Amino acid sequence: MNLFYKPVYGVIGDTIPYYYNGRYHIFFLRQYRDQDSHGMGTPWHHVSTADFINFTDHGEALWQEDMDKHDESCATGCVLTDEDGKHHIFYTGINGHFYHQNKHSQVIMHAVSDDLVNWEKVPGQMWLPDEDIYEKHDWRDPCIFWHPEEKQYYMLVASRLKDGPKYRRGCTGLMVSKTLTDWVAVEPFYAPNRYEGHECPDFFKMGDWYYLTFSEYTDRTTTRYVMSKTPTGPWIAPDGNVFDNRAFYAAKSAGDGKRRFMFGWNPTKYHHRDDGGWRWGGCLTIHEIIQNPDGTLRVQLPVEIEKAFGTEHNRLPEFGASTDELRVEAPYEQKILLGEKTCDTYAVRVTFNVEKEQGSFGLLLKVDDNADSGYFVKFNIGRKTLQFGRIGGHRHWYLEQMPELERELDINFSQPINAKVLVDKTAVVVYVNDAVAMSARAYDNPRGRLGVFADGTTIRVPTLTFAELADGVKGKNEKSIKR
């Protein structure tokens, strides 16, 4: 089984999560990566779950049309239920052929359902950008919410302004409607003059704050958030306003009124190699969103996923049955301590105490017997960053990529550093202090060793445990239902 959900055939792309009647319904763009059998583009697929571990497959929700239709490919959108109990999907119809025919290549379209499973596309309903405000061919990823003061629906759209600097025209466009059918494009909802695009917008409220999220690919390739005390801004972009990093994209959220989660995808790489380029689509990653007292957001590992693992064991022989904690003293060099070999899917829980606030330290994953290959999860004290990379990096005469991934850490290294690491075959997710997440890919040494290291510092490791999936979780985690 996969701990991180993916379809048996193909990969999971942009997610459209929706909570309804005790289950999280995850609609997603499914890419088969089999052009001969399935053609280009994506349909919408539908699974649901109550625990993020076991998924029910409801089949295809939205299908692709012929190349003469606007929705030759069905791209991202949103799901909502009206006051009469009717379910609605507003989605993006994409047809790349239309771009060269001077037709709209991206349009907003509509489908309805009585049961969230069987959908009917609504003929004749299609909404276009106002070309006096927006570019013609960037009009996608609708997200709808009800504005209580204005008594009308807002539809947020990933779009670009018609005028302005080429790489900073990205904006969250806006359409408004009283009825879900008479949509009118108006001035942008959010246009900060920062990014080339604002993909997959999402909107929600927690406590006294409203949040707008979107994914950008200008400054970084990541999902960001901004926050406001009103539903229409002004929007504050706090420091560190990302949910993860390069390996978690197009994330959108859903919640049951008490808790809220971000659903995104961890991309695979070409040729299933560490030095391959990132590809569109991969497996599902889910973070739980936690609100800080000042309104900023952090993420942590959902307890439902954590409970999927069984008994924790020590994995370094030096621990043995002793209660003495491990100490790695390396003020002038790097020292590495390796443990036993691991399995395909496992969780690591570790606590680090730093005696000297200098240098770096961390975990080693999938390491060979000589620590010549494998991966590091590094805490760089001087840079105050969390880093992930391949031991030795990816080196060519024209490129040095070490580390591959990096995130800022707003933490006090004089306090204990607690980390949880999930490895599911090639997918990796790291959580630090129930606040920061970093997703990654790691293709080599599938059952290598686990280790710790210190470089230019001294650390103590009072806790380092390893756990495999619980017996009741192992096996197939997806079932299909008849439609």
Salt bridges, closest charged atoms under 4 A:
ASP57 OD1 - HIS45 NE2 2.84
GLU65 OE2 - LYS121 NZ 3.09
ASP71 OD2 - LYS121 NZ 2.87
GLU72 OE2 - HIS97 NE2 3.39
ASP82 OD2 - HIS88 NE2 2.85
ASP114 OD1 - LYS86 NZ 2.89
GLU131 OE2 - HIS104 NE2 2.87
GLU135 OE1 - ARG160 NE 3.11
GLU135 OE2 - ARG169 NH1 2.83
ASP138 OD1 - ARG140 NH1 2.75
ASP141 OD2 - ARG140 NE 3.91
GLU150 OE2 - HIS147 NE2 3.84
GLU199 OE2 - ARG140 NH2 3.03
GLU216 OE2 - ARG224 NE 2.82
ASP219 OD2 - ARG224 NH2 2.90
ASP244 OD2 - HIS287 NE2 2.79
ASP274 OD2 - ARG390 NH1 2.83
ASP275 OD2 - ARG273 NH2 2.87
GLU288 OE2 - ARG259 NE 2.95
GLU304 OE2 - ARG259 NH1 2.60
GLU306 OE2 - LYS420 NZ 3.31
GLU312 OE1 - ARG349 NH2 2.64
GLU325 OE2 - ARG460 NH1 2.74
GLU329 OE1 - ARG327 NH1 3.00
GLU340 OE1 - ARG315 NH1 3.78
ASP344 OD2 - ARG447 NH2 3.13
GLU355 OE1 - ARG327 NH2 2.81
GLU355 OE2 - ARG460 NE 3.22
ASP369 OD1 - ARG449 NE 2.77
GLU404 OE2 - LYS269 NZ 2.37
GLU406 OE1 - ARG383 NH2 2.81
GLU408 OE2 - ARG220 NH2 2.44
ASP424 OD1 - LYS425 NZ 3.69
ASP434 OD1 - LYS420 NZ 3.71
ASP444 OD2 - ARG390 NH1 2.78
GLU468 OE1 - LYS474 NZ 3.64
ASP471 OD1 - LYS474 NZ 3.96
